Amino acid sequence: MSIIVKPDTKVLIQGITGSFGARHAQLSLAYGTNVVAGVTPGKGGQMFEGKVPIFDTVAEAVKATGATASAVFVPPPFAADAILEGVDAGLELVVAITEGIPVRDMVAVKRAMGENNKTRLIGPNCPGIVTPGEGPDSTGGCRIGIAPGYIHKKGNIGVVSRSGTLTYEAVWQLTSRGVGQSTCVGIGGDPVNGTSHLDVIKLFMADPETHGIIMIGEIGGSAEEEAAAWIKQYGTKPVAGFIAGSTAPPGRRMGHAGAIVSGGKGTAAAKFEAFREAGIGVAATPSEMADTLLKMM
Amino acid sequence: MNIHEYQAKQLLAQYGVAVPQGQPCKTVAEAKAAAEQLFNGGHKLAVIKSQIHAGGRGKGTFKHGFKGGVKLVKSIDEAVNVAENMLGKVLVTKQTGEEGREVSTILVASAETIKKEFYLAVLLDRNNSRPLIMASTEGGVEIEEVAEKTPEKILKEWIDPAVGIQPYQARKIATGLGLKGEVFGGAVKLIMAVYKTWWECDAAMVEINPLCIVETPEGKEAIVAVDAKIGLDDNALYRHKNIQEMRDLAEESPLEIEASKFALNYIKLDGSIACLVNGAGLAMSTMDIIQHYGGMPANFLDVGGGATKDQVTAAFKIILSDPAVKAIFVNIFGGIMDCNVIATGIVAAVKETGLTLPLVVRLEGNNVEAGKMTLAESGLTIISGDTMADAAQKVVKTVAA
């Protein structure tokens, strides 16, 4: 099994005709993802690559195709609107890939979504989610976002991370040791995001096919500490992790909008300490994420 | 993006926050005129404040020996003397580093008698994704210190972004600060206006420290923002033309400005091993692993998802203009990108920049074998690393040797 998405999940892509959205729509199709629709306002009625119908609105796309998940590739000024359109259309999952959405827009999106339990938002500023398939190079799975599909392998390790390439690093370490993944979730590097480390950890703990978890965090905020505290109390599976940014100077934003140590809060040292206290295996270097977990299993 | 105190006060004033009467000045003549206006208008005391982004200005020292980046003056002559000692001079504070920062603007403002100091700030609470107003009776000191020693002295009020700040919330804070009588109404209005500034300007942080009760020349009490700091959300600058114009390039590192022209995210650090990485998380981790093996990173550098030849060349040039750099570590996980394209870019960049420093490259991902071949056949001395750990150890060794 897997969490959040399955190989047959029906996916639509908001911003499918933009160059970034189009490129990754093609890659998802090649991976075997069930991409059933695209949405670009004003281009309704056209076809993407001759096989995916394009609609003007998410609501129309959902009605016509039964899509339940969406990937948002819409430019930052219009991304909040695109996310809320997906929520309004009753999607189960909205994955916001867009980087650079103003924080205030995301504050408004979170408020508008409120206690809505129907739609899960992942991201923004994230690589997306992959549930590997059984075909060659893990094809036949569900890939929503921008992660390279071929680095995955179907298996039993869950991966959750705030960063893109560091996630690929962890996944590749697993795959090249012959160890597969149940689902890999990039939750994004922004200070306001939809799904937290803890949300994903809870799903992995409840998923019978996930046997171990790699949790990757970075400086800024306290989401990793929150997840660690929960794992300490309720964790039932081995978890190993790494925190990026031990060497980052305080007060500087390290690439990701959310990666900043401010007022002495959100340091890598504090997060590593929370990991240790919760019995989470700490990788001494990012090169040892997979080995640290495998030693615990 | 950060802005100067005088710019922050201009923004706050636009939203109705009371700030001391003052003028930003770039010349001694302007400073003299501003001081004349204040002293001739009945003010007995003025303050002259160096406008640099770094904190600790009051306790700073200018390189020519003049003490204090913030000075109280009692006369026009004194104001002129202070202006002469600040403008065009280099101020060193605990936050500027030894090289200090040249002061090109000073703020000449009225200084009323301060009767009490408070702290007020608006920021994002990442735990619940809501705006948070923080206030304290402990003004004029660092809030981190208050939070650590006497957390009960910090008042917190979360704002519902759907309806914005409500007057009762401002009244709660004003009461919590012990404000009464003639300053109560002024404080409520000021708190609402500070929040409005945060929201409407897309600020990351608005901090008023100290917020003061002062005695006006007429002998009344008033509440004013005596110092102000605003940090802005870079992602939202596109919709604030007026704020974009407040950017002061002199406050930014020239290398970081150059990097931003090529969509490179570069932050200079103090070590000797430069890194060039794709992705922010991997870039931070690369710095961490260098330190783990006993080296010191010279920079954070994220080339993003593209890593074209032009970007890699620009990145090399930026890295090489830091004289402390003794070796370069390129760490690329080419997920979707073709590693061979990246390798070709690296080879071209090395040739174009005439690189002579040791270069360790770790490539992983799509078409990696062809990429490694391109590096090997280039005739250049490129040290190849198989994993992050292997490459990090190799690059640390080249510097130690």
Chai-1 contact restraints between the chains, C-beta under 6 A:
chainA,res_idxA,chainB,res_idxB,connection_type,confidence,min_distance_angstrom,max_distance_angstrom,comment,restraint_id
A,G100,B,N235,contact,1.0,0.0,6.0,A-B,restraint_1
A,P102,B,D202,contact,1.0,0.0,6.0,A-B,restraint_2
A,P102,B,D233,contact,1.0,0.0,6.0,A-B,restraint_3
A,P102,B,N235,contact,1.0,0.0,6.0,A-B,restraint_4
A,P102,B,A236,contact,1.0,0.0,6.0,A-B,restraint_5
A,V103,B,D233,contact,1.0,0.0,6.0,A-B,restraint_6
A,R104,B,D202,contact,1.0,0.0,6.0,A-B,restraint_7
A,V107,B,S129,contact,1.0,0.0,6.0,A-B,restraint_8
A,V107,B,P161,contact,1.0,0.0,6.0,A-B,restraint_9
A,A108,B,P161,contact,1.0,0.0,6.0,A-B,restraint_10
A,K110,B,S129,contact,1.0,0.0,6.0,A-B,restraint_11
A,R111,B,P161,contact,1.0,0.0,6.0,A-B,restraint_12
A,R111,B,A162,contact,1.0,0.0,6.0,A-B,restraint_13
A,P148,B,G335,contact,1.0,0.0,6.0,A-B,restraint_14
A,P148,B,I336,contact,1.0,0.0,6.0,A-B,restraint_15
A,S163,B,G281,contact,1.0,0.0,6.0,A-B,restraint_16
A,G164,B,G279,contact,1.0,0.0,6.0,A-B,restraint_17
A,T165,B,N278,contact,1.0,0.0,6.0,A-B,restraint_18
A,T165,B,G279,contact,1.0,0.0,6.0,A-B,restraint_19
A,T165,B,L282,contact,1.0,0.0,6.0,A-B,restraint_20
A,T165,B,F333,contact,1.0,0.0,6.0,A-B,restraint_21
A,L166,B,G281,contact,1.0,0.0,6.0,A-B,restraint_22
A,L166,B,L282,contact,1.0,0.0,6.0,A-B,restraint_23
A,L166,B,S285,contact,1.0,0.0,6.0,A-B,restraint_24
A,Y168,B,F333,contact,1.0,0.0,6.0,A-B,restraint_25
A,Y168,B,G335,contact,1.0,0.0,6.0,A-B,restraint_26
A,E169,B,F333,contact,1.0,0.0,6.0,A-B,restraint_27
A,P191,B,R126,contact,1.0,0.0,6.0,A-B,restraint_28
A,V192,B,S129,contact,1.0,0.0,6.0,A-B,restraint_29
A,E218,B,G281,contact,1.0,0.0,6.0,A-B,restraint_30
A,G221,B,R126,contact,1.0,0.0,6.0,A-B,restraint_31
A,A244,B,G281,contact,1.0,0.0,6.0,A-B,restraint_32
A,A244,B,M284,contact,1.0,0.0,6.0,A-B,restraint_33
A,A244,B,S285,contact,1.0,0.0,6.0,A-B,restraint_34
A,G245,B,M284,contact,1.0,0.0,6.0,A-B,restraint_35
A,S246,B,D288,contact,1.0,0.0,6.0,A-B,restraint_36
A,T247,B,M287,contact,1.0,0.0,6.0,A-B,restraint_37
A,T247,B,D288,contact,1.0,0.0,6.0,A-B,restraint_38
A,T247,B,Q291,contact,1.0,0.0,6.0,A-B,restraint_39
A,T247,B,P297,contact,1.0,0.0,6.0,A-B,restraint_40
A,A248,B,M284,contact,1.0,0.0,6.0,A-B,restraint_41
A,R252,B,I267,contact,1.0,0.0,6.0,A-B,restraint_42
A,M254,B,M284,contact,1.0,0.0,6.0,A-B,restraint_43
A,M254,B,F300,contact,1.0,0.0,6.0,A-B,restraint_44
A,G255,B,N265,contact,1.0,0.0,6.0,A-B,restraint_45
A,G255,B,A280,contact,1.0,0.0,6.0,A-B,restraint_46
A,G255,B,D302,contact,1.0,0.0,6.0,A-B,restraint_47
A,H256,B,A280,contact,1.0,0.0,6.0,A-B,restraint_48
A,G263,B,E144,contact,1.0,0.0,6.0,A-B,restraint_49
A,G264,B,E144,contact,1.0,0.0,6.0,A-B,restraint_50
A,T285,B,I289,contact,1.0,0.0,6.0,A-B,restraint_51
A,T285,B,H292,contact,1.0,0.0,6.0,A-B,restraint_52
A,T285,B,A389,contact,1.0,0.0,6.0,A-B,restraint_53
A,P286,B,S285,contact,1.0,0.0,6.0,A-B,restraint_54
A,P286,B,I289,contact,1.0,0.0,6.0,A-B,restraint_55
A,P286,B,M388,contact,1.0,0.0,6.0,A-B,restraint_56
A,S287,B,T387,contact,1.0,0.0,6.0,A-B,restraint_57
A,S287,B,M388,contact,1.0,0.0,6.0,A-B,restraint_58
A,S287,B,A389,contact,1.0,0.0,6.0,A-B,restraint_59
